[in-house]
Amino acid sequence: MATVLSVSGSPSVSSRTAKLLRHLDTRLAAQGHEVIPLDVRTIPAEALLGADFKHPAIVEATELFARAEGVVIATPVYKAAYSGVLKALLDLLPQYALTGKTVLPLVTGGSTAHVLALDYALRPVLNSMGAAHIVQGWFTLDKDITTGEDGGITVAPATAEALTQVVDQFSAVLGRTPLLAAAG
């Protein structure tokens, strides 16, 4: 199947966004995809904030984006937009780093007032980076993600069902064989 880069744009170590994303990664892996997790918060701050394009962590992240056929990008909402650490990484990637890629955007937030961040903040930047296909994303309320004492998560049933459909749609798009150009 496909190689999927799974990017958590949360700056928090105990992030529900990251835990939800890693939970969804298991579904993609079970469907036969190679899933590569990338937590932006693990990239050194001096590389992100200093715009150090040659820093080994930035070079590695750029290579991971280039290698992937599909990209899942998950971020919490801060100030009605995606996270600053995600913005810093996206700014350091090549302008068309998502060219030819299928992208699944996922957003988490504390209230439904932030639901439009998906379409008005995140989707335009993904589009400007050349994404071939941005599938329907999903906004999840923080209250629908419960973290257990063991570190695992429980997702509210209706949200879990919707996320399953969104992830399965993304997986199905990745599984399609691209049309080959006619030989001339």
C-alpha positions in Angstrom: 0.0 0.0 0.0 1.1 3.6 0.6 3.7 5.3 2.9 1.8 7.7 5.2 3.6 10.5 7.1 1.5 11.2 10.3 2.3 14.7 11.5 1.3 15.9 15.0 1.4 19.6 15.2 0.8 19.8 18.9 3.5 21.4 21.1 2.3 19.4 24.2 3.9 16.2 25.5 0.5 15.1 26.9 -1.5 16.2 23.8 -4.9 14.6 23.1 -4.3 15.6 19.5 -1.2 13.5 19.2 -2.8 10.6 21.1 -5.8 10.7 18.8 -3.5 10.8 15.8 -1.4 7.8 17.0 -4.7 5.9 17.6 -5.7 6.6 14.0 -2.2 5.5 12.8 -3.0 2.0 14.1 -6.0 1.8 11.8 -4.0 2.9 8.8 -1.2 0.4 9.6 -3.9 -2.3 9.9 -5.0 -1.5 6.4 -1.5 -2.2 5.1 0.0 1.3 5.0 3.5 2.1 6.3 2.9 4.8 8.8 5.7 7.1 9.9 5.0 9.3 12.9 6.4 12.8 13.2 5.8 14.9 16.3 6.8 18.4 15.3 7.4 19.2 19.0 10.5 16.9 18.9 12.2 19.0 16.3 14.7 21.3 18.1 13.3 24.8 18.7 16.4 26.4 17.4 16.0 24.7 14.1 12.3 25.7 13.8 12.5 29.3 15.2 15.9 30.0 13.6 14.6 28.8 10.2 17.7 26.6 9.9 16.9 24.8 6.6 20.2 22.8 6.9 19.6 21.5 10.4 19.6 17.7 10.4 16.1 17.5 11.9 14.7 19.8 9.2 16.5 17.9 6.4 15.1 14.7 7.8 11.5 16.1 8.1 11.8 17.3 4.5 12.9 13.9 3.3 10.0 12.3 5.2 7.5 14.5 3.4 9.2 13.8 0.1 9.0 10.0 0.7 5.3 9.9 1.7 2.5 9.3 -0.7 -0.1 10.4 1.9 0.2 12.9 4.8 -2.1 13.1 7.8 -1.7 16.5 9.6 -3.3 16.9 13.0 -3.2 20.1 15.0 -4.9 21.6 18.0 -6.6 25.0 17.4 -4.9 28.0 19.0 -6.2 31.5 18.4 -8.5 30.2 15.6 -5.7 28.7 13.6 -3.3 25.7 13.5 -0.5 25.5 16.0 2.6 27.7 15.8 5.0 24.7 15.8 3.2 23.3 12.8 3.4 26.7 11.1 7.1 26.9 11.7 7.7 23.4 10.2 5.5 24.1 7.2 7.3 27.3 6.5 10.6 25.4 6.4 9.5 22.8 3.9 9.9 23.4 0.1 7.0 25.5 -1.3 5.5 22.5 -3.1 6.3 19.8 -0.5 2.8 18.3 -0.8 2.7 18.0 -4.6 1.3 14.7 -5.7 0.3 13.8 -2.2 -3.1 13.0 -0.6 -3.6 14.9 2.6 -5.9 14.3 5.5 -6.3 17.3 7.8 -7.4 16.8 11.4 -8.1 19.5 14.0 -9.0 19.4 17.7 -10.4 22.2 19.7 -12.2 23.1 22.9 -15.4 24.4 21.2 -17.3 24.2 18.0 -16.5 27.9 17.5 -13.1 26.6 16.2 -14.5 24.2 13.6 -13.8 26.6 10.7 -10.1 26.6 11.5 -9.9 23.4 9.4 -11.3 25.0 6.2 -10.1 28.6 6.7 -6.7 28.2 8.3 -5.3 24.8 7.6 -6.7 23.7 4.2 -5.5 26.8 2.3 -1.9 26.4 3.4 -2.0 22.7 2.5 -3.5 23.6 -0.9 -0.8 26.3 -1.5 1.8 23.6 -0.9 0.5 21.7 -3.9 -1.5 18.8 -2.3 -2.9 16.7 -5.1 -6.0 15.8 -3.1 -7.1 17.1 0.3 -9.7 14.6 1.6 -12.5 15.6 3.9 -10.9 16.5 7.2 -12.4 16.3 10.6 -12.7 18.6 13.7 -12.8 16.8 17.0 -13.9 18.4 20.3 -11.4 17.9 23.1 -14.1 16.6 25.3 -14.6 13.7 22.9 -11.1 12.4 23.6 -10.5 11.0 27.0 -7.1 9.9 28.2 -6.9 6.9 30.5 -4.4 6.4 33.3 -2.5 4.0 31.1 -2.0 6.7 28.4 -4.5 5.2 26.1 -7.5 7.1 24.8 -11.2 6.6 24.5 -13.0 8.5 21.7 -16.7 9.3 22.0 -18.7 6.8 19.9 -20.1 9.3 17.4 -16.7 10.9 16.9 -15.0 7.5 16.7 -17.5 6.5 13.9 -16.9 9.7 12.0 -13.1 9.5 12.3 -13.2 5.9 11.1 -15.1 7.0 8.0 -12.7 9.9 7.3 -9.6 7.7 7.8 -11.1 4.9 5.6 -11.8 7.4 2.9 -8.2 8.6 3.1 -7.0 5.1 3.0 -9.2 4.2 0.0 -7.8 7.2 -2.0 -4.3 6.1 -1.2 -5.1 2.6 -2.4 -6.1 3.7 -5.9 -3.6 3.2 -8.6 -2.9 6.5 -10.4 -3.7 6.7 -14.1 -0.6 6.4 -16.2 -0.1 8.8 -19.1 -0.6 7.3 -22.5 2.6 6.3 -24.2 3.3 8.7 -27.1 
